Amino acid sequence: MKLSIKQWDQKLRDSSTEEIRDLLKLLASDDRQGAKKLFKTYTSRLMEAEAELRRLEIMCSFEKQCTANGKNFIAGVDEVGRGPLAGPVVAAAVILPEGYILNGINDSKKLSEKKREDLYERIVEDAVCYSIYLVQPDKIDEINIYQASKLAMTEAVCQLKVQPDQLLIDAMEIPLPFDQMKIIKGDEKSISIAAASIVAKVTRDRYMKKLDQMYPHYGFKSNMGYGTKEHLEALRTFGATEIHRKTFSPVGEIIQFTGSE
């Protein structure tokens, strides 16, 4: 019996990627306009799915290498919040299950807020374990942002409930006695680092939205503490708060000019 276009659509919707590939071979011989449209639509979706799978396979290459070397608990480590004028720098460490793949996972900076939130919920549910550490502005001012980022990463790893035997870190090494691999642009090359990037970013964004309720003039819920025009104007008008980084320009200059602190 020849399937209707609606039946074809439903059948394709309910099928796996492998099944869709076989079904499209059958659909290709159907001359109906609706069938041709379905063929084009699902061929495009299949190509996108295959491209995503290839991308994810590449993102898992460091983890596969570590597993082949006998590593069982591989922690991805990343931080966010080096550049803002206000708020903490936040690091996360995430150990994913062996062979874990999650569609859409990527460097947190390349994702929409909604996509990050959705992936965050999946990551924290599926992870073997994860941890987060915040270094606040007063400490950043005391030891500088580079050392604060390193501190946040170090503490995040130390607080993991499962001890890792391999660290994959975005562009940094930390003072811990674990095998470490420093990966430049690691948040787009390693699924574990990407997961840590997302967990850290979502955590920091949520934190800044809470600070926005305490300091409503600065637009933290939208600028997340970065030096946007709105934020800089508020700094000049209302001065700096206790959650501003006093050693960052132009915060320090504004403090000197206004006497605010």
N, C-alpha and C positions, 0 to 999 in steps of 0.2 A: 504493500500500500504506500502510495506517495504521500509524504508528510506535507502538511500545510506550512506556510511560512511561519505562522505562529508556533507550530509544533517544532519546527527546525530551531527557531529562536530559543524556545524553552530547553530543548535538548542540548544546545550549545552552552546555554547558561549553566546547566547542571553538570557539565562535563569537566574533567580534568584537562590540563594542558595537553597531555599525551592523547587523550580521547578527542579533543578538539582538532588536533592535527589530522587524525584519521577521518573525522567527520567532514572536514573541509575538502578532502579528496573526493568524497561522494557529492558534496554540495557543488563542487566546481562544474559538474556536468548538467546542473539544473539551469535551464534557460530563462526562468521567470525573473522579472525585474527585482522582485522582493528577495529572491534567492541570491541574485548577484550582489545586492546591497548587503545582505547578511554575510556573504563570502568576503566582501571587501572589509566590512567592519571587524569581523572576527579574525581575519588574516592580519589586520593591523594590530589588534590586541595580542595575538599570538606572538608577533614579532617584538612587541613591547615587552611581553612577559619573558621571552627568551633573552632579550637584551638585559633586562633586570637580573635574570638568573646569572648571566655571564658576569655582570658587574659585582654581584654578591659573591660569586665564586672567587673573583680577584680579591675582594675585601677579606675573604677568609684565608688567604694564602699564608699570611704570617702565623695565624693560629694553627694551620695545618703543619707548617714547618716546625713549630714548637712541639706540637703533639707527636710528630715523627721523631723528635729528639727526646721523647719520654716525659714531656711536661704534661701534668694532669690538670692543674688549676692556673689558668692564664688570666691575669688581671689586666684589663685595659684601663689606662689612667689618663685623665685630661682635666683641664681647668678652663674656666670662663671668667671674664670680668677683669682683665688686666687694664683695659683702657678707660673705663668710666671714671668720672670725677667723684662719684659717691657710691657707697655700698661696698660689700665685701667682694673678695675674690673667692670663688667657689671651685673646689675640686671634687671629682668623683672617681671611685675605683669600682669596676664591675667585672665579675667573673661570670662568663656565660657558659651554658652547658656545651660539652664537646660537640662540634658539628652544627652548632646553632646557626640558623638563618632566619632573618626577619625582613620581609619585603619592605622596601622604602627606607630602610635605615641608611643614614648618611651623616656627614658632617652637619652638626646642628645648625650652623650658619646657613646652610643651603635649604633648610626646611621651613615651611610655614609654621606659625605658632600652633595651629590646630594639629598639624602633622606631628610636631614635636611632642605635644601633649599625648596624642594617641600612642606614639611609639614609646614614650616614657612609661605609660601604664603597662604596656606589654613587657618592656624590659625589666621593670622592677618585679613583675609577677613571675617572669620566666628565669631570671638570673639565679645562679647558684647562691650568690650573695652580692651585695653592693654596699658601699658606704659613701658618705658625703662629709666634707669638712669645709667650714667657712673661716676665713681670716678677715677680721674686721678692719676698718680704716685706720684706727689708731695703731694697730700692729703693722699695717702696710706703711704708714708714715715712719714708724720706728726702724724697720729693717729693709725697706724699699720693695717695690712691686715684684721684682724678679725673685727675691728671697721669700716673699710672702706666697707667691705661686708655688715655689718648691716646697715650702712648709705645708701648704694646703694639700698638695699631692702626697707628701710623705705621711701626713696624718690620716688621710683617706685610706691609704694602703694599710697602715697600722691598725685601723679599726675594722678591717674586714673580718668577718666571723670565721672564714675559711682562709688559712694561710696560703698565699699563692706560691708557686714555684717558678713563675715567670711573669715579668712585668713587660707590657707593651705600653710605651709612654710617648705622648705627643711632644716631640722635639725637646726632650729634657731627660736628664738622669737625676735620680734622687738618692740621698745618703742612706740606703737600706741594703742589707746583705742578701739581696735576691738577684737572680739573673735578670738583666734588663736589656731591652732593645729600644733604642731611641729612634723614632720614626718621624721624619720631617713630613708635615701635613698628614700625620697619622690618623686624624679624625675622618679623612676621606679614603684612607688606604687599609684600615684595619677595622673589622666589625666590632671588636672589643673596645677600641678607643672611641669609635663613633658612638657606641652605647654610653660610654662614660661622658662623652661630650653632651649628649642629649640629657642625661640625668643631671649633670651639673648646670646646664643652661636652663632647664625647666625649674630646677630648684631655685636658682638665682632670680629668675623672672618672677616667680611667685613671692619670693622674699621682698623684691623691690616693690611689688604691688601692695604689700602690707605696709612698707615704709611710706608709700604714697598717701596712705590714710593718715599717717602721723605728720607728714610734711607735704600738704596738698599743693603748695605753690610751685613745686619744682617739676611736676609732670613725670614723676618716676614710673608711673604705670605704663607710660608709652616710651620714654627714652631710656629707662632702666639705668639711669645714672650717667649716661653718656652726655657729652657736652653739646647738646643741641642748642639751637637758637633760644628756644623756650627756657631751657635750663639755665643758660648763661644770663639771660635777662632776669630770671628770678634770683640768681646769685647776686647780681648787682643791686637788685631792689631790696631783697630780704637778707642778704648776707649768707654766710656758710653755716651749715648745721653740724651737729656732732658726728653725723655719718658721712660728711664730706672728707675727702683725702686732702689734708692741708698741704702736703708736699707736691701736689699736682698743680700744674699751671692750667688755667689762671686762678685756681682757688686761692693759692697762697697770696697772689697779688691783690685779689679782692679783699681778703682778710686784712691785709696791711692798709688798704685804702679805706675800708669801712670800719675797721676795728671790730668786726664781728668774728665770733668763734664758737 
